[in-house]
Amino acid sequence: MNLEINDISITKADLLAFDGLSVSLKEQADNSEILILPNSAVQNHSLGVFTSETPTFYKLLKKEFADNSITLFENEGMEHMLDQRSYLVDLPVLFLDYGTQYLPKIIEFISAYLLVRYKYKMKKDTLDVRLNIIMEDKKNGHTTQIKYTGPASSLDTILSSISDKNK
């Protein structure tokens, strides 16, 4: 298991400043509380590459968080999908606009999503995931990135690690 929790300098304003974004995407993303980012957005590339998990994940996330605004951060029709061909489930990159407020519910959603989608592997405790969550807390001006790679059954360690770091 590998868990990294770091302060980073990426903000929503930085994401909205990317070249080539449509005006409608910028407006929608600016008003969203949760963004699903292409993996490349965090690495400062303009090409949007999403994992093959993204469409299903996005659809179910919108259903679960119906009261919140969620945006797939890419110009329509410009997305590219990366097929997953390994045992590792590479989940979409999430950007949370209000710090850690949504984190417990997001982790709970991810665990439930994995249980439904990969029931057999979850029962046998053989499912590994890669997760990247970025949380911008505008009140204190900090952006925190959580990178986790490890067993899906250990996702709850993220919450306890965040609590320990904030002490």
Legacy VTK file of the C-alpha trace (Angstrom):
# vtk DataFile Version 3.0
C-alpha trace
ASCII
DATASET POLYDATA
POINTS 167 float
0.000 0.000 0.000
1.213 3.470 -0.870
-0.512 6.575 0.493
0.802 10.080 -0.145
-0.830 13.224 1.229
0.819 16.425 0.044
0.113 20.110 -0.321
0.216 21.098 -3.985
-0.137 24.332 -5.917
-2.898 23.368 -8.378
-6.133 25.314 -7.918
-9.409 25.341 -9.795
-8.365 28.679 -11.285
-5.247 26.977 -12.688
-7.376 24.256 -14.265
-9.725 26.817 -15.799
-6.724 28.605 -17.343
-5.796 25.585 -19.528
-5.629 26.450 -23.219
-8.314 25.096 -25.505
-11.162 24.801 -23.013
-14.515 25.908 -24.331
-16.277 28.823 -22.665
-19.177 26.542 -21.677
-16.832 24.026 -20.030
-15.088 26.799 -18.091
-18.432 28.148 -16.857
-19.751 24.703 -15.945
-16.517 23.715 -14.176
-16.309 27.024 -12.330
-19.763 26.376 -10.853
-19.100 22.714 -10.021
-18.240 21.300 -6.638
-16.677 18.107 -8.000
-14.592 17.805 -11.161
-13.533 14.579 -12.816
-10.176 15.357 -14.361
-8.260 13.551 -17.062
-5.096 12.021 -15.660
-3.116 14.352 -17.877
-4.656 17.530 -16.398
-2.713 17.068 -13.204
0.482 16.579 -15.200
-0.001 19.832 -17.200
-0.817 18.207 -20.531
-3.583 19.583 -22.696
-4.699 16.201 -24.061
-7.477 14.706 -21.934
-6.900 11.038 -21.229
-9.453 9.304 -19.049
-9.383 5.714 -17.860
-11.956 3.231 -19.122
-13.555 3.400 -15.659
-14.523 7.036 -16.151
-17.883 6.817 -18.008
-19.468 4.375 -15.548
-17.892 6.094 -12.545
-19.124 9.518 -13.727
-22.667 8.289 -14.336
-22.933 6.684 -10.891
-21.227 9.612 -9.141
-23.776 12.024 -10.644
-26.579 9.774 -9.454
-25.151 9.452 -5.923
-24.321 13.156 -5.560
-27.435 14.473 -7.304
-27.524 17.591 -5.127
-24.000 18.553 -6.141
-22.667 19.885 -9.399
-20.268 17.439 -11.079
-18.389 18.130 -14.287
-16.346 15.899 -16.544
-13.461 18.274 -17.209
-12.982 17.982 -20.951
-14.363 19.551 -24.073
-17.124 17.337 -25.416
-15.851 14.971 -28.064
-12.199 15.626 -27.235
-11.837 12.950 -24.569
-9.594 9.963 -25.082
-10.014 6.675 -23.230
-7.167 4.596 -21.944
-8.044 0.913 -21.728
-7.174 -0.789 -18.499
-5.332 -4.002 -19.064
-3.867 -4.660 -15.677
-5.092 -5.988 -12.378
-4.958 -2.442 -11.006
-8.203 -0.428 -11.213
-7.210 3.103 -12.170
-9.995 5.390 -10.932
-10.642 8.870 -12.347
-8.893 11.864 -10.806
-11.301 13.824 -8.582
-11.059 17.524 -7.729
-13.156 18.566 -4.714
-13.867 22.265 -4.488
-14.601 22.481 -0.776
-11.671 20.823 0.933
-12.298 17.653 2.912
-16.054 18.260 3.309
-16.992 15.575 0.756
-14.100 13.212 1.379
-15.850 10.691 3.693
-18.822 10.399 1.352
-16.530 10.125 -1.704
-14.513 7.315 -0.085
-17.755 5.546 0.884
-19.021 5.914 -2.702
-15.770 4.566 -4.174
-15.854 1.539 -1.868
-19.471 0.793 -2.813
-18.697 1.334 -6.525
-15.812 -1.134 -6.389
-17.870 -3.677 -4.462
-20.620 -3.633 -7.090
-18.315 -3.484 -10.117
-15.703 -5.985 -8.883
-17.676 -8.103 -6.450
-15.668 -11.315 -6.850
-12.257 -9.663 -6.455
-13.495 -7.604 -3.505
-14.743 -10.722 -1.724
-11.363 -12.382 -2.204
-9.570 -9.167 -1.197
-7.504 -9.219 -4.400
-8.509 -5.881 -5.910
-5.917 -3.104 -6.051
-6.837 0.463 -6.938
-5.092 3.695 -7.836
-6.848 6.817 -6.621
-5.988 10.492 -6.935
-8.094 13.092 -5.093
-7.315 16.806 -5.063
-9.054 19.007 -2.506
-8.933 22.796 -2.640
-9.862 24.568 0.579
-10.420 28.175 -0.414
-10.873 29.288 3.199
-7.293 28.494 4.161
-5.804 28.701 0.659
-4.453 25.134 0.662
-4.793 22.432 -1.951
-4.130 18.874 -0.809
-3.544 15.889 -3.043
-4.166 12.327 -1.921
-2.568 9.578 -3.968
-3.389 6.024 -2.979
-2.325 2.767 -4.575
-3.188 -0.420 -2.776
-5.923 -2.829 -1.755
-9.463 -1.565 -2.224
-10.246 -3.025 1.192
-7.908 -0.467 2.811
-9.451 2.718 1.401
-10.642 3.692 4.882
-7.002 4.349 5.856
-7.216 7.533 3.772
-9.660 9.140 6.197
-7.662 8.227 9.289
-4.444 9.479 7.649
-6.078 12.810 6.791
-7.267 13.134 10.398
-3.778 12.334 11.694
-2.204 14.893 9.359
-4.612 17.622 10.449
-3.834 17.162 14.158
LINES 1 168
167 0 1 2 3 4 5 6 7 8 9 10 11 12 13 14 15 16 17 18 19 20 21 22 23 24 25 26 27 28 29 30 31 32 33 34 35 36 37 38 39 40 41 42 43 44 45 46 47 48 49 50 51 52 53 54 55 56 57 58 59 60 61 62 63 64 65 66 67 68 69 70 71 72 73 74 75 76 77 78 79 80 81 82 83 84 85 86 87 88 89 90 91 92 93 94 95 96 97 98 99 100 101 102 103 104 105 106 107 108 109 110 111 112 113 114 115 116 117 118 119 120 121 122 123 124 125 126 127 128 129 130 131 132 133 134 135 136 137 138 139 140 141 142 143 144 145 146 147 148 149 150 151 152 153 154 155 156 157 158 159 160 161 162 163 164 165 166
